Amino acid sequence: MADRPNRKAIRRRPSCEKGFTLVELLIAVFIFAIVISSVYGSYRATFATVDGAEKRLQISAGASIVLERIADDLSGVVAAPGGYFRGEMQEHLGRRGDSLSFISTANLALSRDEVFSGRNLIEYTVEPDEESGLLQLYRADTRLLPGVESADFEPRKHVICTGLQELRFIYLDEDGSEVEEWQ
């Protein structure tokens, strides 16, 4: 029996337990939190940039449509006798909102049944929106028929742009100097 080792004499080695200590877990969670917060911050910044770009694109598209409408109306301005063109600088709730009225041969047909060629008194006016404090641009046109009083026709008035900070028309005299009104 001498060959047999004594059980008490054999010491066991400390086992290498596989796992993480609490400190290692805390460090891993901390690093993970930093990475996630960085990714989330980038994600939010990207979508904020995209949203801002979409809003600017909508504003630009709306402004383009309004400018095209005004340009179309101005392309038919009657400069001959019987013509009329007036622009005024105005202020509404502390915001500049100029008005413009003129006689034009341009016509804005709002339905298929509406076919009219002739002269119209076109008026671009600005009115404040009491709720938002911003301005709204209106376009009104009144048919001008020979021998018929314009008071017999109800002007068609439509909002063509909302949420304006300002509407400014620039009027130049024959010298190229800027003036506040045009008559």
C-alpha positions in Angstrom: 0.0 0.0 0.0 2.9 2.1 -0.1 2.2 2.8 -3.6 -1.0 4.5 -2.9 -0.8 8.2 -2.2 -2.3 9.5 0.9 -5.5 11.3 0.1 -4.9 13.8 2.8 -1.4 14.5 1.6 -2.6 15.4 -1.9 -3.5 19.0 -2.1 -5.7 20.3 -4.8 -4.6 23.2 -6.8 -6.8 26.2 -6.8 -9.0 25.8 -9.8 -9.0 28.5 -12.5 -12.6 29.4 -12.6 -13.6 30.8 -15.9 -15.7 34.0 -15.7 -15.6 37.7 -15.2 -15.1 39.7 -12.1 -17.4 42.4 -11.1 -14.9 45.1 -12.0 -14.4 43.6 -15.5 -18.2 43.6 -16.0 -18.5 47.2 -14.9 -15.7 48.3 -17.3 -17.4 46.4 -20.2 -20.8 48.0 -19.4 -19.2 51.4 -19.2 -17.4 51.0 -22.6 -20.7 49.7 -24.2 -22.6 52.7 -22.8 -20.0 55.1 -24.3 -20.2 53.4 -27.8 -24.1 53.3 -27.7 -24.3 57.0 -26.7 -21.9 58.0 -29.5 -23.9 56.0 -32.1 -27.2 57.4 -30.8 -25.9 61.0 -30.9 -24.7 60.5 -34.5 -28.1 59.0 -35.4 -30.0 61.9 -33.9 -27.7 64.5 -35.5 -28.1 62.8 -38.9 -31.9 62.9 -38.7 -31.9 66.5 -37.4 -29.9 67.4 -40.5 -32.2 65.5 -42.8 -35.3 67.1 -41.3 -33.8 70.6 -41.6 -32.9 70.0 -45.2 -36.4 68.7 -46.0 -38.0 71.8 -44.4 -35.7 74.1 -46.3 -36.5 72.2 -49.5 -40.3 72.6 -48.9 -39.8 76.3 -48.2 -37.7 76.7 -51.4 -40.3 74.8 -53.5 -43.2 76.9 -52.1 -41.2 80.1 -52.8 -40.5 78.9 -56.3 -44.2 78.3 -57.0 -45.1 81.8 -55.7 -42.4 83.5 -57.7 -43.5 81.6 -60.8 -47.1 82.8 -60.3 -46.0 86.4 -59.8 -43.7 86.2 -62.8 -46.5 84.8 -64.9 -48.8 87.6 -63.8 -46.2 90.3 -64.4 -45.5 88.9 -67.9 -48.9 90.1 -68.9 -48.8 93.6 -67.4 -50.7 96.1 -69.4 -48.3 99.0 -70.0 -50.5 100.6 -72.6 -53.2 103.2 -71.9 -55.6 101.7 -69.4 -52.8 100.0 -67.6 -52.2 100.3 -63.9 -49.3 99.3 -61.6 -49.0 100.2 -57.9 -46.8 98.9 -55.2 -46.7 99.9 -51.6 -44.5 99.2 -48.6 -46.6 98.1 -45.7 -46.1 96.7 -42.2 -48.2 94.1 -40.3 -47.6 93.3 -36.7 -44.1 94.6 -37.0 -43.3 92.6 -40.2 -42.9 94.0 -43.6 -45.5 92.8 -46.0 -45.7 94.9 -49.2 -48.7 94.9 -51.6 -48.7 95.0 -55.3 -51.6 95.6 -57.7 -51.6 95.8 -61.5 -53.7 95.2 -64.6 -52.6 92.1 -66.5 -53.7 89.9 -69.3 -52.6 86.8 -67.3 -55.4 84.6 -66.1 -55.4 82.0 -63.4 -58.0 79.4 -64.4 -59.0 77.4 -61.3 -61.4 75.1 -63.2 -61.8 73.6 -66.7 -65.0 75.5 -67.2 -63.3 78.8 -66.7 -62.0 80.2 -69.9 -61.4 83.9 -69.8 -59.0 86.0 -71.8 -58.8 89.7 -71.2 -57.7 92.0 -68.5 -57.7 91.4 -64.8 -56.8 93.5 -61.9 -54.4 91.4 -59.9 -53.6 92.2 -56.3 -51.0 90.6 -54.1 -51.7 91.5 -50.5 -50.4 90.3 -47.1 -52.4 89.8 -44.0 -51.2 88.7 -40.6 -52.1 85.4 -39.1 -53.2 86.3 -35.6 -52.4 82.8 -34.2 -48.8 82.4 -35.5 -47.9 86.1 -35.9 -46.6 85.2 -39.4 -47.9 86.6 -42.7 -50.1 85.1 -45.4 -49.8 86.1 -49.0 -53.1 86.5 -50.9 -53.6 86.8 -54.6 -56.9 88.4 -55.8 -58.0 88.9 -59.3 -61.0 90.8 -60.7 -62.1 90.6 -64.3 -62.1 93.8 -66.1 -64.6 93.8 -69.0 -65.3 96.7 -71.3 -68.4 98.6 -70.3 -68.9 96.6 -67.1 -68.0 98.0 -63.7 -65.5 95.9 -61.8 -67.7 96.2 -58.7 -70.1 93.8 -60.5 -67.5 91.0 -60.2 -66.5 89.5 -56.9 -62.7 89.3 -56.8 -61.4 85.8 -56.4 -59.0 85.8 -53.4 -56.8 82.9 -52.6 -54.0 82.2 -50.1 -50.9 81.3 -52.1 -48.4 81.3 -49.3 -48.5 81.0 -45.5 -45.9 81.3 -42.8 -44.0 84.3 -44.2 -41.6 86.2 -42.1 -41.6 89.1 -44.6 -42.6 90.0 -48.2 -40.6 92.7 -49.8 -40.9 94.0 -53.3 -38.1 96.3 -54.5 -39.0 99.2 -56.7 -36.5 101.0 -58.8 -36.9 104.4 -60.5 -35.5 105.3 -63.9 -32.1 106.1 -62.3 -31.9 102.6 -60.7 -32.4 104.0 -57.2 -34.6 102.0 -54.8 -37.9 103.7 -53.9 -40.5 102.6 -51.3 -43.6 102.8 -53.6 -44.4 102.5 -57.2 -47.3 104.3 -58.8 
